[in-house]
Amino acid sequence: MEFDLFKNQVRFKIALELIDVDEGYSIMQLNKLLKEVSQATLYRHVNSMVDDDLLKVVGINRIGKVEEKLYALNTQAYKISEEDWQSATYGDKIKFVTYFFMYILQNYKDYHENRVTEDTQDQATFSLVKMNLTDDSFEDFQSELTTLIEKYYNRKEDEDGTDRTISMVIIP
């Protein structure tokens, strides 16, 4: 299970910009978003990320005689089945958890840039709670939490609703 997304900071930044961008970005678009990274460096890292199966080409823009590839995250490389999770090494699990947190970080960045203004308050919240639970009460807690999440997840989408990211990490 190869997961070299975090080889260095440039790759991390590229991946952050491409999260939830299914239509992909060109090198020029990435260069505008990552002003501190030179175009040559972007080309080198994007090509390496494609070779490592972390990015994929999702389209081509034609500008005159020039073709510009559009790159997106290869999300298939980041999905893991329950069976694969159980057989994964500790290092592989750390990489998947890191991707999870990277995804949350990007969602918060997008939320803050697009919805929080001088006139509005940041309504994002988080908490960390340690609970002393027996194995049985822990199973009950997880079951009740699953029921609550499924109740809202399976609801019909509201036309005037807003996508909201709810994330949780449980460390038994």
Protein Blocks (a to p, Z undefined) as FASTA:
>chain_A
ZZfklmpmklmmmmmmmgoplnopafklmmmmmmmbcfklmmmmmmmmmmnomaccfbdc
dehjaccddddddfklmgccfklmmmpcfklmmmmmmmmmmmmmmmmmmmmmmmpcfkbc
cfbdcddddddddfklmmmmmmmmmmmmmmmmmpccdfkbccddddddddZZ
